[in-house]
Amino acid sequence: MKRTLLIVASLLVTAAIYGQNIPQYHSETVEASSRYGEGNAFQQDLLLYADMLAATHPYYADAKHRATLDKRVSKIYRECANLDDVKAFRLMLARLAASLGDGHTAISYWSNMSMIFPVRLALDGDKPAIVDVTAEEYKELLGREVKLINGRPLKSILKEARAIVSADNDVNFENLVKEYLMFAEFWSFLGMSDERLTLTLADGSSVDIAAINKNSLKIARLQRDDVERVTAMRNTLFDYTIFENEGICYLQFNQFVDRVTHPQYQQLARFDSFVAEMMAEIEEKQVETLVVDLQYNGGGNSMLGNVLLSWLIPNADMKSYGVDVRISELLISTYPYYRNFTYDGEPVVVGEVYDMFRFDHNRVAVERAQPAQDSTQHQLNLDLERIFRGNVIFVEGKNSFSSATLLLTLARDNGVGIIVGEPSGGKPSHYGDLLYCTLPNTGTIATVSHKYFVRPDRTKGDCDYIMPDVEVELNNPNRDVLWEWIVSTFDKRKRCDSKSDDDSYMWDTIYRPSMN
């Protein structure tokens, strides 16, 4: 088994945000306007935020969309006239961001994440809400159904939360909000107490839950056998195990991060070297089935997905994503090299959207022979003799997001393997590649997408999810249903015992046409 240190996603995000100076957003045109000069701090930052959003996000390259935004901003500007609460202001901006249906474009409205309610609600079961994880003193609540919270049904609470949480789709929202609901401050965003929750249980009894400092949390959990599972979450960015008897290689791919993407972490493995070693062992041991488990993967640098795919399909044959990039002052201030980009021989124009692969330097690089790659670049597999020809199974779950969704979509649209599990947390075509900025008058931190990733097969339309070819339960507390299904379907010993080499029965049994 190959293993490398896992860096928790939230820590990487924190390092990315706070490890560098987040630029303040300024606009000479906005700041010279009479509305800006006459406005209070909230109105001024609203105008700057709207300008940043309209000038940066690909959605607002459309004049009609920009006009709709302007009307909405005019209304909010009037509402900010007598505002004196920065939290309320940030929630106003959060609603603007969330309306885009883009999980990468968001407002940081948090000021205190140290106080939590020591219960976690499962939102994806048959019941409206189940207490899933709690502090030691509330362990008797484990597994019990919750009917009301502070006298309100969970459905109405979630509807209100949906308006301020940026998410690609409902699955992505569910993943985020079940974590947010643990933070006491989030309940204040919903107009409720951040000191105490009252849970009304299905049997009519109720219990008050007091907020505590997260450092004093002592976890009690529902009894599960997750730790013993092949498919249990591993404390790694990526690792694999080969089951020789079954002829299966199980790769758990938890984050698109390695030493190339994060050179400051020299203890990390290179993903291209890792995959080359894995594929060499697959060849040596004549493994017939590769399982790529992305159910815990929230994304990262999508190049790692291209590295893996280069071992599964000839690189020259792969249909790739289209990427539209919006040129803006914020983009250029973050990545100054964009100033030198040209398109058909002409300098790029701020405000325009370009096909990323048609920038002159990208087009010329494709037309020339592939350049030698050095230690600062990922190596693709270009040896056609080493392409893996066996079964490929991709596992997706509700946490499969961003670059994980890109990989799943590339596999789907290029006919590589099958996808099993649950609907993805990300859209096949989606906004992304975020930029950061700070609004100068209120210190509000914002993120915004500047690219739109378009799936290779545009005939499949604009879908909210990647639906699996085969739906397999991933969260059964008593059984590793996923691994049971994989072994029962692909165990090579069963095929060796068969008198026929015809494996068409396999597809008749497991294949179901995709819904997208």
N, C-alpha and C positions, 0 to 999 in steps of 0.2 A: 504494500500500500504506500502510495506517495502522499505526503502531507506537507502543508505549509501553513504558517501562522495566519489565523483569521484576525483581521482588523475590523472591529465592529463598524457597521456602515455609518451609524450616527457619529462616531468619532471622526471618521473620514470627512463627513460633511462638515462637522464642526471645524476641523483643521482647514478645510477648503475655504470656509467662510471667515473664520477668525484668525487664521494664520496669515492672512494677507490684509492689506488695507482695502476696505470696501470703498470704492470711489463715491463721492457725493455726486448726485445728479444735478446738473445745472443746464439751463437753456437761456441764452441771451434774449431770444425772441419772447419767451414766456415772462422772464423777469423784467423785461422792459415794458410789459403790457400794463394798462391801467387796472385791470382786474387783479393782477398780482400785487401792484403797489397799494391798492385799496384794501386788500384782503388781510385777514389774520393769518397766523402761522399755519393753521389747518387748511385754510383756503389756498394759501400759497403752495403748500406741499401737494395738495390735491391737483392743482394745475400742473405742477412739475411731474407728478406721477402719471397723469393722463397723457402728458406730452411724451414721456418716456415710453409708455405702453404703446401709444399710437405710432411712435417713430421706430420701435424696435420689434414688436411682435409681428410675425408674418400675417396673422389674421387681419391686422389693421392696415395692411398695404392696399386693401380694397377701400375705395373712397366711401362706399355705402356703409361699410362697417365703421369707418372713422366718423361718419356723420352721426350714426347711432350713439357712438361713444360720447361725442360732443354734447348731445342732448342730455344724456344721463349725467354727465359731469356738471352741466349747468344746474341741474336739479340738486345734486349733492353740494355744489358750491353754496347755494342758498341755505341748505340745511346746516352748513358749517359756520354760518355767520355768528351764531351765539354759542358755539361748541366750546367747552372747556375741559374735555376729557380725551386724552390721547388714545386711550383704549377704544373708546367709541369711534374715534377717527380711523384707527387702524382696521376696525371691523368694517367700516364703510368701504375702505380700499379692498379689503379681503373679499367683499361681495363682488366688486368689480372683477377681481382676478378670478374668482371661482366661477363666474359666469362664462368663462372661456372654455371650460371643460378641459383644462390643461393642467395636469398635476405638477408641471415644472414652473408654472407662473403663479407666484404666491406672495403673500405678505407675512412677515414674521410679527405676529401680534403677541407673542409670549413675553412676559416680564418676570414671572416666577414659576419655575418648573420644579421647585424643591418640595412643594406640598402636594400630596397625592391622596386620593381615596383608595384605601387598600383592598379594592375589589376590581376584578376584571369581568366584563360581561361578554359572553359569547353571543355574537349577533347572527351566526350562520346556521343555527340549529333549527329544529322543528318548532321550538317554543320562541316566544317573542324575545326573551332574554334569559340567559342562564348564568349564574355566578360561577365563574370558571377558576379564578385564582384569587386567593384572599390572604390577608395577614393571619397570623396564628390564632388571634383571639376571635376571628370570625369563621374558623374552619368548619363549624357546624352548618354554615350556609352553602358549602360546596355542593354544586350540582342542583341547587334548588331554583325553581322557576321564579322569575321576577315579573310581576304584572304591571306595577306602577313605580315610577321614580319621582319623588316629590309630588305625588298626586297626579302625575301625568303619564300617559302611555309612552313607551319608548319610541313608537312610530312617530309621534308628533315631535319628540325631542330630536330625533334623527333628521326629520324634515328641516328643522330650524338649523341644525348643524351643517346640513348639506349646502346651505347658502354661503357659508364662510370657509369651507374646507375645499381647497383646490384639489381636484382629482380627475384622472382621465376617464373613469367610468365608475359605476356603482360598486364594483368589486374593489377597486382601488380606494374609494371612499370608505368602505366598510373596514378595510385593513387599517386605515389611518385613524378613523374615529374611535374604534374600540380601544386604541392606545390613548387617544386624546381624552377619552372619558375618565381615565384614571387620574388625570391632572386636575387638581382642584380649581385652578384658574379657568380652565375651559368651561366649567359650569357657570362662572360669572359672565363669560361671553354669551351664554344662553339666557342670561337674566335670572340666574338662580344663585343660591348660596354657595360660596366656595369654602365653607367651613363644615357643612354637614349635609349628608344625603339621607333621605328616608326612603327605604326600599319596602314596597308592599309586595309580599310573596303570594304565590298562587293559593295558599291555604287561608289567606285573609290576614295573617299575622304581619307585623311590620318590624323593621329594625332600623335604628339610626346608625349611620356610619360617619365617624368623625375623620376629618382630614388629618394626616400625620406627615411628618418629614420623611421623605423617602429613604433617608439613611437609617431610620429605625425600623424599616420594613423587615419582617420575618415571614418568608414565604411558606405557605402550605398549598399543596396542589391536589387536584383530583388524582386518584391512583391510575397510573398509566404504565404501559410497558415500552414507552417510546425509546428509552435508552438502549434497549436490547434490539431494536429494529435495525435492519440493514439500511432502511431509508430514513432513520432518525437524523435530525439536524446535527451536523458535525461542526466542531469548532475550527473550521478551516475555510480558506477561500475556495479551494478546490482540492479534491483527492479522489482516488479510485481504488477499487478492490476487484480483483479477478476471481471469479468462482469457476475454477477449471472444470469441475464435474458437470456443471450446468452449461458451460460454454458461454458465460455471461460476464462482461465487464461493466461494473456499475461505477459511473462517474458522478459524483455530487459536485455541482458547479454552483457555488453560493454567491460569488461576487465577481464582477468583471474588473478585477484589480490585480496587478502584479508588479514586478520590479520595473518593468518598462513604463507602465502608466504612472507609477509613483516611485521614481528613482531615489527619493529621499529615504525610502524604506528598503535598504539594501539586503535586509534579512529575508525579503520575499523571494519566492521562486519566479522565474520567467515562465509565463504560460506556454509559449511556443516550445520551450525545451521540455516542459512537463508533458505536453501532448505528444511530442515526438517519442519520449520514453514510453508513454502509455501505449502508443500504437505499435512500437517495437515489441512490447511484451504481448500485445494482442496477436501480432503476427506469429511470434515464437510459440505461443500456447494455442494457436489456432482457434481463437475465440470467435464465435459466430454472431454474437449479439452484443451491441453497445447500448447501454442505457445512459442517457444524459439527463440528470435530474436537476431541473431548474425551479423546483417548487419553492425554494427559499431565496431565490435570486431577485434582488431589487434593482440590479443594473450596474452601471459603471461605464467603462470604455468599450464600445461596441466592437473594436478591433479584435478583441479576444474571441468573439463569436466568429469572425471571419477566419481566424487561425484554425479553429476547430472545423469549420465547414470545409476548409481546404484539404482536409483529410477524408472528407465524405463525398465530395463532388469535385471534378476537375475545376480549378479556379477559373479557367477561361470560359467554362460553360455556365458559370453561375450568373443567374439574373439578380441584379443588385437593387437595392433601394434607390429611389430618387431622393435627392436632398435639395430642398429650396432654402437658401440662406438670405436673410434680410440684412442689408447693409445699414448700419446706423452709427451715430457718433458714439453711443455706448459700446457697441461692438469694437469699433476702432480704438477706443480708449483702453479697452481690455486686451485686445489683440492688435497692436499697432501695425503688424505686418500686412494687415488687410489694406492699408493705404497703398501698397505697391501692387495689389491685384489688378489684373486687366481682364477684360472680356471682349473677345473679338478685336483685340488691339486697342481698346479704349479703356481709360480708367473707370473703376466702378463708381457708381453714383449713390450717394447716401439716400436712403429711402426705398431703393429698388430691391427687387427680389431676383436672385440669380440661381441658376442650376449650378450647384457646387462643383460638379464634375466637368463643367464647361468653362471654368476659369482657364485662362490660357495656359498657365503652368500645369494644371491638372490634365488638360487635354493633350498637351505635348508629352507629358510623362507617360500617358497611356499609349501614345503612338510610337514612342521609342521602345527599345528593348527594356525589359524590367531591370532597373538599376540594382547594383549589389546592395544588400542590406547590412547595416552594421549593428553594433550592440545596442544602439538606441532605438532600433526598430524591431517590430515583430517579424519573424520569418514565417512565411506561408509555405505549405507543402506544395511543390511544383512537380513532384515525381508521380506521374500517372500510374506507375506500377504499384505504388503504395496506397492508392485510394482504397479505403475500407469498403468491401463489397457485401458485407453481411447485413443483418437486421439492425436498424437504428431506431431506438425508442426515445423520444423526448418526453419528459415529464413536466407538466406545467401545473401551477397552482395559483391561488389568489394573490400570492406575493410575487409572482412572476411579472416584472415591471420593467419599463424603459428598455435597456439593452437586452434584457432577457426576452422581452417581447419581440425585439428586432430579430434575434436569433431564431425564435420560434416561427416568425413570419417568413424569414428567408428559407427555413427548412420547408415550410408548407408550400410556398410559392415555387420552390425549385424541386418539389417532389422527393425530398430527402426524408426517408423514414416515416413514422407515424407519431402523432401526439396523443398522449394519454393524460388523464388527471381531471382537472377542473378548469373552468373558464379563467383566462388570464386577468391580471390586474391592470394590464396596459392595452392600449389600442394598437392594432396592426399599423395603421398610419396615424402619426401623432406629432405634436410639437415637442421640442426638446432643445438640448444643448443650452443650458441656462447661463445667464449673466446676472451679476449682482450690482446693486447700487443702494445708496443711502439717501433718503430725502433730508435735506439739510436743516429744515426748520423744526422737525419733530424727531429726527434720528431714526425714523422708520426704515427698516431693512426690507428690500424687495428683491425678488428674483423674477426673471422673465426669459422666456424662450426666444431664440432668434433663428431657429431652423424648423422646417417642417419635413418630416421623413415620410415618404410616400412608398407604400409597399410595391414590390416588383410587379405583381399581377394586379393592375389597376381595375380590371374587370370585376374584381370581387367587391368593389365598392368600399364605402366608409363604414367599417364595422366598429362596434365598441369593444369587442373581445376577440381573442383567438379561441374558438371553441375546439375542444379535443375531439379527435377521431373516435376515441373510446373514453367514456366517462368512467373513472375509477376513483373510489373514495380515498382521500388522503388523510383524513383526520379521525379515523376510528380509534377510540381510546383503548380498545382491547385487542385489535389485530392489525398486523401490517398488511392491509388489503392490497396495497400497491405491489409489494414484493411477491405476495402469493399469486397475483395475476401474472406478473412477469415470468415467474418460474413455471407456472402452469401452462403458459403460452409458448415460451421460448426455450425451455430446458432441452438441450440437445440430446439427452439420454432418451427422451421419448421418441425423437425422430430416428435415433439410431435403432430403436427397437421396432420401428414401423417397417412393414414389408414394401412400402411404396415410397418413392422419392418425391411424389407429388405433394407439395405443401399448400395447395390451393385451399385446402380445408381451413388453414390458418386464417386466411383473409376472409373467407366466408363467415368465420366465427367472430373475428374481432373488428373487422373494418365497418365503419359506418360513415357515409359521406359527410363531409364537413358542412357545418351550417354557415361557414363564411369562406 
